[in-house]
Amino acid sequence: MTMMKDVSLMERGATGQFLFNKVQDIAFDDVFSKYILHERLLDYVQCFTGPNVMAMHTMLINKPPDSGAMTSRHPLHQDLHYFPFRPADRIVAAWTAMEPVTADNGCLVVLPGSHRKGVLYQHEYPEWEGGVNKFYHGIRGFEDEPLLLLPMNPGDTVFFHPLIIHGSGANVTKGFRKAISCHYAAAECEYIDVKGTSQENIAVEIESLLKKRGLEADYNSLWHYRSRLARGVSVNL
């Protein structure tokens, strides 16, 4: 599992659950995998992926109270920016609220129908005065679009396309906004070479971080190692 820290909370000396905003790579955990492999959830997932389903990206999202620097918000982005596999129409996210999700604690916001254009936009770090969390790449020019807020009750689940433009607001409450999510893909999807594309910047950033930690792995191999079969049979991923 990979623990992700909030940059401004780290600077302020926060500890424990008040510091960590995400736990990633939970697909092989005995407890968290019960969600990822939940039969009822997968029944819906395979409507998008087909019968052979891979769990590709898994997260427990903590979203602790914001420090005041607004670093708990997530810029508008498209998940496909991070994924070196295609086709996009065979990938789907399942995002489940674990506690009440409101505008005040930073619910998801989406630009309805934005995935239908079939365009993956350029992603970069936003120029935010309070700082930006690691790997929180975003797109620009959509802030004034009619965004839809998604307040949710515990257990509510939203499924969305990897090209839909979405983000989340800051958690300005004293509580948390816990959710669990998994991005699934058809096992028939294939890896692509992101070199020379708009996705090269995230691949280079992650490969550089791995190298600093003494790990030699290319971007596609990293995705292969962190994934697991959720239903059906393995094919390409």
N, C-alpha and C positions, 0 to 999 in steps of 0.2 A: 504494500500500500504506500501511497505517496501523500504526505501531509503538506498542505499548502497554507501559507501564512498571509495575513493581511498586512500590507507594507506599513501603513500608518500605525496600526496597533502594535506591530513589532517595534517601531521606533519609540513608542510610549511605554514599552516594558510589559505589555499584556502577556498573560500566560494562560495555559490550558485552553478551555473551550472559548475563551474570550480573545484568543490569538488566531486560531486556525479557522479559515473560511471554507476549506474543502478537504475531504479525504478522497483521493482518486485511486483508481486501480483496485477496486474492491471485488472484482469478479470471482476471485477464488477464495474469498473469505466465507467461512462456514455460515455466518449469520446473514451478511449482506447478500450472498448469492441466492438466498431464499426468495428475495425480491426479483433478482435478475432472471431466475429460472421459474418464476411463478407461472403455472400453467394458464391461468385465466389471463394474465398479462400477455403471454406469448400468443394466445388465441387472437388477440387484437393486433399484435405486432406483425404476425404473418399475413395479415390482410395487406400489408405494405411490402413486406420482404419476400413473401412466398414461404414454403414449408421448411426450408433450410436456413436457420437463423444463427447468426454469430453475434455475440455480445462484444462490442468493440471498444466502447468508452464508458466507464462506470464511475459514478461520483456520489458521495454523501455530501450535501451542501449545507453548511452550518450557518453562514451569514450572521456573524455576531453583531452586537450593537456598534454602530459607526462611531469612530473616534471624534468626529467633527470635521475630518478632512474629506469626507464623502468618498472614501476609497472602497466602501462596501458596495457601491453601485457597479454595475457591469455595463460597459458601453454597448451600443447597438452593434450587432455582429451577425454573421452567418456561420453556423457550425461547420459547414463544408470547408471553410477556410483551413480547418485543422486536419481534415481527413484526406489521406492520400489513396483513396479508393473510390471507385465509381461502378455503376451509374448512381447518380444522386437520388433518382426516383425509387431506388431499392434500399434506401437508408431511412430510418425513422428514429426519433427520440421519444422516449417515455419519461415523463417528469411528474413525480408524485409528491404531493404535499404531505409532510409528516406532522405539521401543526398549522394553525390558521395562517394563511398567507394574505397580506393586506397591502394596500398602497403605502401604509406607514412603515411596514417592515421590509419593503422592497420586493413587491410581487413582480412577476414577469410582465413585460410589455412587448407587444408584437405589432408589426405592420401587416395587417391582414392581406393575404393574396400576393405578398411580395415574392414568394417562391415561384409564382407562375411565370415570371419573366425569364427564368432560367439563367440568370446572370449571377456570377460570383464576383463581388466587388473587391477592390483593393482594401486590405486591412492593415492598419498600423496602430501603434500606441497613441491614444488620445493625449492631447496636451492639457492635462488637468493640473491645476496648481497644487492640489493636495497630494499628488502622486497617483500612480497606477499600479495595480497588482500584476505580478508576473504572469505573462502570457495573455493578459486581458487586451487583446487586439480588438480594434473596432473600425467601423466605417464612418465616413463623414457625409454630411449633406442631407440626412434624413431626420434630423431632430425636430423639424417643423411639420413633419408628416402626421396624419391622424393616427396616432398610436393607440392601441387597445390595451387596457390594463386587464390582467387576469387574476383577480382575487380568487382564492381557493380554500376549501375546507380540508381538514385532514383526510387523507385517502383519495381525494380528487386527483385524477391523472389527466394530463394533456399530452397528446401525441402531435409531433410537428416535423415538418420537412426540413432537411439540412440547409436549404437555401432561404428559409424564411428569416426575415430581419427581426431580431428580437434582442432584448437586454433586460436589465432590472434596475430598479431604483435603490437608493441608499436605505439602510435599516436605521431609522431615526427613533426607534423604540428602545426600551431597556431589555427586551427579550431577544430571542433568536428567530430565525426563519429557516427551519430545517426542512430539507427535501432530499429525495433520493432519485437518481436518474440513471438511465442507461441508453446509449445510442446503439441501436441494432442495425445490422446490415445483412442482406442476402449473402449466403455463403458463396454464391456464384459471382459476386462482385470481384473486381480485379484491381490490384494495386497499379498506380500510375507513377510516373516520374514527375515530381513537382519542380524540378530544376527548370529555370527559365519561365516559370509561371508566377502568378500573384501569391502562391502559397510557399514560394521558396524561402521567404523571410522567416516564417514560423519553423520550417524544417531546419534551417541553419541555426536558429536560436536554440532549439531543443537539442540538436546534435552537439552544439558547443557546450551546453550545460552538462550533457552526459560525459563528454570528454574531460571536463574539469573534475568530474567525480570518478574518473578512471575507467569509464565504460566506453567501449568502442562498439557502436551500433549505428547503423544508418536509420533514417526516419521510418522507412517502411518496415524494417525488421522490428523496431520498437513497437509498432502497432500490432504486428503479428504476435509478439511475445505477450502483450497485455490482453489479448482477446481470448475468448473461449466459445466453444460451441454451446448454444442454448437449446436448440431443437433441430432435429433432422440429421443430416450428414454434412461433414466438412467437404468443401470443394476447392476453392481457391484461397480464401482468406486464412 
